[in-house]
């Protein structure tokens, strides 16, 4: 039997996705959990494969791994989550023996910018990348054939801008280089004509934004996966959400204190320059 798992992880906890002998990676953690749970013994024998090899710092909501095993899909999800650290399986499907997760029909990446930027200008610059182009200037991979970006949606709300970029496949660093170029055009540092020339094959380097705000949102196939969220996973996510909220409250209190606002409903901040003994 062959099983595909949809996995989520915080990329900051790993040195990228691909296995490395002396580094903690997403694939390495997945294989350690699968071996510990006796779901598989050998990655090669089990035809273990991943859909997307995210770079160091890049997180995923819906990356996909697949392997051969004797266990049913739901049992695999529970056993995997009991052993894995910082990686969560939340959906699964039994797939054909020949299934390779890299053969997807669409990949969806989302990049977050925590800035107040002109969305219409960003959309105009992003539209330059939609369609089939030569992306050799937007990747560190060796030059290959043309690649097609299906769509780029740009939205903004409350000081945060989100890029949603969809294509059948991407090359290494491509999304981060596209976003960097769009910012360059928006800020007047890069001309649209330079971008068009690069997309026709002229070599150029428009920089690359940092990896942490990038999420692999989903990898799609002609079939759906069954959502299976175990209580252990829900509990771990709840702890992370509570810690995130605690840090948000901490930073909010620090900012209010710096501005001289009230520190909280029961703890008004005394301004030293306004009070004396």
C-alpha positions as CSV (number, residue, x, y, z in Angstrom):
1,X,0.0,0.0,0.0
2,X,1.2,3.5,-0.8
3,X,0.2,6.5,1.5
4,X,0.4,10.2,0.9
5,X,0.5,12.6,3.9
6,X,-0.2,16.3,3.9
7,X,2.2,17.9,6.4
8,X,2.7,21.3,8.0
9,X,5.8,22.7,9.7
10,X,7.5,25.9,10.9
11,X,10.5,26.2,8.6
12,X,12.5,28.1,11.3
13,X,13.0,24.8,13.1
14,X,14.9,23.2,10.3
15,X,17.8,23.6,7.9
16,X,15.6,23.2,4.9
17,X,13.6,20.3,3.7
18,X,16.0,18.0,1.9
19,X,17.9,15.4,4.0
20,X,21.4,16.4,5.2
21,X,23.7,14.1,7.2
22,X,24.6,16.6,9.9
23,X,21.6,18.9,10.0
24,X,18.0,18.7,11.2
25,X,15.8,18.9,8.2
26,X,12.1,18.3,7.4
27,X,12.7,15.1,5.5
28,X,15.1,13.9,8.1
29,X,12.5,14.4,10.9
30,X,9.8,12.7,8.8
31,X,12.0,9.7,8.2
32,X,13.0,9.5,11.8
33,X,9.4,9.5,12.9
34,X,8.3,7.0,10.3
35,X,11.1,4.6,11.3
36,X,10.5,5.0,15.0
37,X,6.8,4.2,14.5
38,X,7.8,1.2,12.3
39,X,5.8,2.6,9.4
40,X,8.8,2.0,7.2
41,X,12.3,0.7,7.5
42,X,14.2,2.1,4.6
43,X,13.5,5.3,2.6
44,X,14.7,3.7,-0.7
45,X,12.7,0.5,-0.3
46,X,9.6,2.4,0.6
47,X,10.0,4.8,-2.3
48,X,9.9,7.8,0.1
49,X,9.4,11.1,-1.8
50,X,8.4,14.7,-1.2
51,X,6.4,17.1,-3.2
52,X,8.4,20.3,-2.6
53,X,11.9,20.8,-1.1
54,X,11.3,24.1,0.7
55,X,14.4,26.2,1.6
56,X,15.7,26.8,5.1
57,X,13.3,29.1,6.9
58,X,10.3,28.5,4.6
59,X,7.3,27.0,6.3
60,X,4.5,24.8,4.9
61,X,0.8,24.3,5.5
62,X,0.3,21.6,2.9
63,X,3.5,20.0,1.7
64,X,3.1,16.3,0.8
65,X,5.2,13.2,1.4
66,X,4.5,9.6,0.1
67,X,5.8,6.2,0.9
68,X,5.0,2.5,0.8
69,X,3.8,0.9,4.0
70,X,1.6,-1.9,5.4
71,X,-0.5,0.4,7.5
72,X,-3.7,2.1,6.6
73,X,-3.7,5.9,6.0
74,X,-5.5,6.9,9.2
75,X,-3.2,4.7,11.3
76,X,-0.2,6.2,9.7
77,X,-1.3,9.7,10.6
78,X,-1.6,8.9,14.3
79,X,1.6,6.9,14.5
80,X,3.5,9.6,12.6
81,X,2.3,12.4,14.8
82,X,3.1,10.5,18.0
83,X,6.8,10.4,17.0
84,X,7.4,13.6,14.9
85,X,8.6,16.9,16.4
86,X,7.7,20.2,14.8
87,X,6.0,18.4,11.8
88,X,2.3,17.6,11.8
89,X,0.4,15.3,9.4
90,X,-3.2,16.5,9.1
91,X,-4.5,14.7,6.0
92,X,-3.9,11.5,4.2
93,X,-4.8,9.4,1.2
94,X,-4.1,5.9,-0.2
95,X,-2.6,6.4,-3.6
96,X,-1.4,4.2,-6.5
97,X,1.9,2.4,-6.2
98,X,3.4,4.6,-9.0
99,X,2.3,7.9,-7.3
100,X,5.1,10.5,-7.0
101,X,4.2,13.6,-5.0
102,X,6.3,15.9,-7.3
103,X,3.8,15.3,-10.1
104,X,1.2,17.8,-8.9
105,X,-1.3,19.8,-10.8
106,X,-0.6,23.0,-8.9
107,X,1.5,24.5,-6.1
108,X,0.5,27.5,-4.1
109,X,2.9,29.7,-2.2
110,X,2.0,32.7,-0.1
111,X,4.4,35.5,0.9
112,X,3.7,38.0,3.7
113,X,5.0,41.6,3.8
114,X,4.4,43.5,7.0
115,X,4.4,46.9,5.3
116,X,1.8,49.4,4.2
117,X,2.4,49.4,0.4
118,X,0.3,50.5,-2.6
119,X,-1.5,47.3,-3.7
120,X,-2.5,48.5,-7.2
121,X,1.1,49.3,-8.0
122,X,2.2,45.9,-6.6
123,X,-0.4,44.1,-8.7
124,X,0.7,45.8,-11.9
125,X,4.3,44.8,-11.3
126,X,3.3,41.2,-10.3
127,X,1.3,40.9,-13.5
128,X,4.5,41.0,-15.5
129,X,5.3,37.4,-14.2
130,X,2.0,35.7,-15.1
131,X,2.3,33.4,-18.1
132,X,5.1,31.4,-19.6
133,X,8.6,33.0,-19.3
134,X,12.3,32.4,-19.0
135,X,12.9,32.4,-15.2
136,X,16.7,31.8,-15.3
137,X,17.3,35.2,-13.6
138,X,14.8,34.3,-10.8
139,X,16.4,31.1,-9.5
140,X,19.7,29.6,-8.5
141,X,18.9,26.4,-10.4
142,X,20.7,25.6,-13.7
143,X,19.0,27.2,-16.7
144,X,16.0,25.2,-17.9
145,X,13.2,25.6,-20.3
146,X,10.4,28.2,-20.0
147,X,8.1,27.9,-17.0
148,X,4.5,29.2,-16.6
149,X,3.1,31.1,-13.6
150,X,-0.7,30.6,-13.5
151,X,-1.7,33.5,-11.4
152,X,-0.4,36.0,-8.8
153,X,-3.0,37.6,-6.4
154,X,-1.9,40.6,-4.3
155,X,-4.1,41.8,-1.4
156,X,-3.5,44.1,1.5
157,X,-5.2,44.7,4.9
158,X,-4.2,46.4,8.2
159,X,-0.6,47.0,7.1
160,X,0.0,43.5,5.7
161,X,0.4,42.6,2.1
162,X,0.0,39.1,0.9
163,X,1.2,37.6,-2.4
164,X,-0.5,34.3,-3.5
165,X,1.5,32.7,-6.4
166,X,0.3,29.6,-8.1
167,X,2.0,27.4,-10.7
168,X,2.4,23.7,-11.5
169,X,6.0,23.9,-10.4
170,X,8.6,26.5,-9.2
171,X,12.4,26.7,-9.3
172,X,14.5,27.2,-6.2
173,X,14.2,30.7,-4.7
174,X,11.8,31.8,-7.5
175,X,9.0,33.1,-5.4
176,X,11.3,35.1,-3.2
177,X,13.0,36.6,-6.2
178,X,9.7,37.5,-7.8
179,X,8.5,39.3,-4.7
180,X,11.8,41.2,-4.4
181,X,11.5,42.3,-8.0
182,X,7.9,43.5,-7.6
183,X,9.1,45.5,-4.6
184,X,11.9,47.0,-6.7
185,X,9.5,48.1,-9.4
186,X,7.0,49.5,-6.8
187,X,9.7,51.5,-5.1
188,X,11.1,52.8,-8.4
189,X,14.4,50.9,-8.1
190,X,13.7,48.6,-11.0
191,X,12.2,49.5,-14.4
192,X,9.5,47.4,-15.9
193,X,11.5,47.2,-19.1
194,X,14.3,45.5,-17.1
195,X,11.9,42.9,-15.8
196,X,10.5,42.2,-19.3
197,X,14.0,41.8,-20.6
198,X,14.9,39.3,-17.8
199,X,11.8,37.3,-18.5
200,X,12.9,37.0,-22.1
201,X,16.3,35.6,-21.0
202,X,18.5,38.5,-20.3
203,X,20.6,37.9,-17.1
204,X,19.7,40.1,-14.2
205,X,19.7,40.0,-10.4
206,X,16.9,41.9,-8.6
207,X,17.7,40.5,-5.2
208,X,15.7,38.1,-2.9
209,X,13.5,38.7,0.1
210,X,14.0,36.7,3.3
211,X,12.5,33.2,3.6
212,X,10.6,33.3,6.9
213,X,7.5,35.0,5.6
214,X,7.1,32.4,2.8
215,X,4.6,29.6,3.3
216,X,3.9,26.7,0.9
217,X,0.1,26.7,1.3
218,X,-0.9,23.6,-0.7
219,X,0.1,21.1,-3.3
220,X,-2.8,19.9,-5.4
221,X,-3.6,16.6,-7.1
222,X,-6.5,15.2,-9.1
223,X,-7.8,13.6,-5.9
224,X,-8.6,14.9,-2.4
225,X,-7.1,13.8,0.9
226,X,-9.0,12.9,4.0
227,X,-8.5,15.4,6.8
228,X,-7.4,13.6,10.0
229,X,-6.5,15.9,12.9
230,X,-5.7,13.9,16.0
231,X,-6.1,15.4,19.6
232,X,-2.4,15.4,20.2
233,X,-1.9,17.7,17.2
234,X,-4.7,20.0,18.2
235,X,-3.2,20.3,21.7
236,X,0.2,21.2,20.2
237,X,-1.3,23.8,17.9
238,X,-3.2,25.3,20.9
239,X,0.0,25.6,22.9
240,X,1.7,27.4,19.9
241,X,-1.3,29.7,19.5
242,X,-1.3,30.6,23.2
243,X,2.5,31.3,23.1
244,X,2.1,33.4,20.0
245,X,-0.7,35.4,21.7
246,X,1.4,35.8,24.8
247,X,4.3,37.2,22.8
248,X,1.9,39.6,21.0
249,X,0.6,40.9,24.3
250,X,4.1,41.3,25.6
251,X,5.2,43.3,22.6
252,X,2.0,45.4,22.8
253,X,2.7,46.2,26.4
254,X,6.3,47.1,25.6
255,X,5.2,49.5,22.8
256,X,2.5,51.1,25.0
257,X,5.1,51.6,27.8
258,X,7.5,53.3,25.4
259,X,4.7,55.6,24.2
260,X,3.7,56.4,27.8
261,X,0.3,54.8,27.5
262,X,-1.3,52.8,30.2
263,X,0.5,49.5,30.7
264,X,-2.7,47.7,31.5
265,X,-6.1,48.1,33.2
266,X,-4.6,47.6,36.7
267,X,-1.0,48.9,36.2
268,X,-0.9,52.5,35.0
269,X,2.6,53.5,34.1
270,X,4.0,56.4,36.1
271,X,6.0,58.9,34.1
272,X,9.1,59.8,36.1
273,X,9.3,63.3,34.7
274,X,5.7,64.0,36.0
275,X,5.9,62.8,39.6
276,X,8.1,63.7,42.5
277,X,8.4,62.6,46.1
